[in-house]
């Protein structure tokens, strides 16, 4: 079994909205790789995401 940390960055933008602005956030996470046979493994992981909404 293998354990690790991963990260991501999200940048989202909705076009054609008055006074709209883009959102950007850092997403931390972790994973577990479970080795089954020779070159096969099962990947499980969680990536924590923040708010993804539009205001006003």
C-alpha atoms as a printed R data frame, in Angstrom:
   type eleno elety resid chain resno       x      y       z
1  ATOM     1    CA   UNK     A     1   0.000  0.000   0.000
2  ATOM     2    CA   UNK     A     2   1.189  3.500  -0.778
3  ATOM     3    CA   UNK     A     3  -0.002  6.788   0.751
4  ATOM     4    CA   UNK     A     4   0.509 10.286  -0.547
5  ATOM     5    CA   UNK     A     5  -0.666 13.862  -0.608
6  ATOM     6    CA   UNK     A     6  -1.881 15.687  -3.681
7  ATOM     7    CA   UNK     A     7  -2.980 19.186  -4.464
8  ATOM     8    CA   UNK     A     8  -4.839 21.030  -7.138
9  ATOM     9    CA   UNK     A     9  -5.733 24.535  -8.154
10 ATOM    10    CA   UNK     A    10  -9.117 25.505  -9.523
11 ATOM    11    CA   UNK     A    11  -9.922 28.624 -11.512
12 ATOM    12    CA   UNK     A    12 -13.517 29.120 -12.638
13 ATOM    13    CA   UNK     A    13 -15.214 31.911 -14.530
14 ATOM    14    CA   UNK     A    14 -18.813 32.374 -15.681
15 ATOM    15    CA   UNK     A    15 -19.086 34.548 -18.754
16 ATOM    16    CA   UNK     A    16 -21.888 36.948 -19.685
17 ATOM    17    CA   UNK     A    17 -22.675 37.994 -16.106
18 ATOM    18    CA   UNK     A    18 -22.753 41.620 -15.050
19 ATOM    19    CA   UNK     A    19 -20.165 42.330 -12.376
20 ATOM    20    CA   UNK     A    20 -19.114 38.681 -12.481
21 ATOM    21    CA   UNK     A    21 -15.645 37.760 -11.351
22 ATOM    22    CA   UNK     A    22 -13.680 34.557 -11.382
23 ATOM    23    CA   UNK     A    23 -13.033 32.321  -8.384
24 ATOM    24    CA   UNK     A    24  -9.741 30.577  -7.692
25 ATOM    25    CA   UNK     A    25  -8.948 28.161  -4.886
26 ATOM    26    CA   UNK     A    26  -6.305 25.691  -3.747
27 ATOM    27    CA   UNK     A    27  -7.565 22.105  -3.215
28 ATOM    28    CA   UNK     A    28  -5.617 19.787  -0.851
29 ATOM    29    CA   UNK     A    29  -6.132 16.030  -0.817
30 ATOM    30    CA   UNK     A    30  -4.670 12.590  -0.174
31 ATOM    31    CA   UNK     A    31  -4.652  9.159  -1.794
32 ATOM    32    CA   UNK     A    32  -4.058  5.471  -1.118
33 ATOM    33    CA   UNK     A    33  -2.712  3.087  -3.763
34 ATOM    34    CA   UNK     A    34  -3.436 -0.545  -2.968
35 ATOM    35    CA   UNK     A    35  -1.311 -2.943  -5.012
36 ATOM    36    CA   UNK     A    36  -3.258 -5.995  -6.210
37 ATOM    37    CA   UNK     A    37  -0.950 -7.927  -8.594
38 ATOM    38    CA   UNK     A    38   2.238 -7.146 -10.525
39 ATOM    39    CA   UNK     A    39   1.233 -3.979 -12.417
40 ATOM    40    CA   UNK     A    40  -2.342 -3.601 -11.126
41 ATOM    41    CA   UNK     A    41  -3.365 -1.339  -8.282
42 ATOM    42    CA   UNK     A    42  -6.498  0.272  -6.900
43 ATOM    43    CA   UNK     A    43  -6.373  4.053  -6.604
44 ATOM    44    CA   UNK     A    44  -8.526  5.702  -3.934
45 ATOM    45    CA   UNK     A    45  -8.342  9.346  -3.050
46 ATOM    46    CA   UNK     A    46 -10.042 12.438  -1.731
47 ATOM    47    CA   UNK     A    47  -9.652 15.964  -3.086
48 ATOM    48    CA   UNK     A    48 -11.195 18.612  -0.829
49 ATOM    49    CA   UNK     A    49 -12.989 21.322  -2.773
50 ATOM    50    CA   UNK     A    50 -14.130 24.692  -1.522
51 ATOM    51    CA   UNK     A    51 -17.055 26.878  -2.502
52 ATOM    52    CA   UNK     A    52 -17.956 26.966  -6.162
53 ATOM    53    CA   UNK     A    53 -20.776 29.486  -6.392
54 ATOM    54    CA   UNK     A    54 -21.688 32.802  -7.887
55 ATOM    55    CA   UNK     A    55 -22.782 35.738  -5.792
56 ATOM    56    CA   UNK     A    56 -24.983 38.714  -6.677
